[in-house]
Amino acid sequence: MTLLRNRARCFIDTNVLAYSDDSRDPAKNIRAVEVVKEQFQRGSGVVSLQVLQEYYTSAVSKLGLPAERARFRVTIFSNFQVVEPKLADVLAAIDLHRLYNLSYWDALILRCAKQSGCTVLLTEDMQNGQTIDGVRIVNPFL
């Protein structure tokens, strides 16, 4: 099932990447693998350094992946466009955090999505369907 009909650039949050390696919830695992494959095939997926770092720590500490395997997966996911936040992004994320009552880390994800030209943020961590600063939040697991 195609997530989006158009060629919208999609920012992929940590939880989507983590579920692609998590067999404890088979339905989410299958869906996450589909989403990751679709974004690779379309060339429309974007992640940030923050997402890659969070994925690594989650994969090792929560999923129990060996560090070598988690590192390998980070190198695979780094084939998406990788956004490297700058000071202006940190400050803008602080503003989003204050304006929308988001966690700072979610606000930084939104800022990186916006700065990389994404119109969609794929995550289960924020309100599905909400649009913040021009980025629509889509929970691919619903």
C-alpha angles and dihedrals in degrees: 000000000000113000096210130015096213130058094259115160109245127206110214117214125215095257092062091053092045093051089053086069099034115097093177090087105038096186093053091042093055093045093048091051089051092050094047092048092047092051092048092049094048094042088227102114123113131183133172134227087254091057092049091049093047091047092053095049092044093047092052100038103033105024095036095229114162111256091244092055093046090049090051090051090051089055089051093049090047086071086079114082105281119214118209110201120225132202091272088056092051091051093046090049089054088054092049089048091054097041099046102027091239125149109267091244093053089048090053090051089052092048092051090048091052094045092051093053096254118152093187132052113199108210143123092210099080137046111293113237096016117130118211122181091343096310118115116215114224124185103208091195097065 
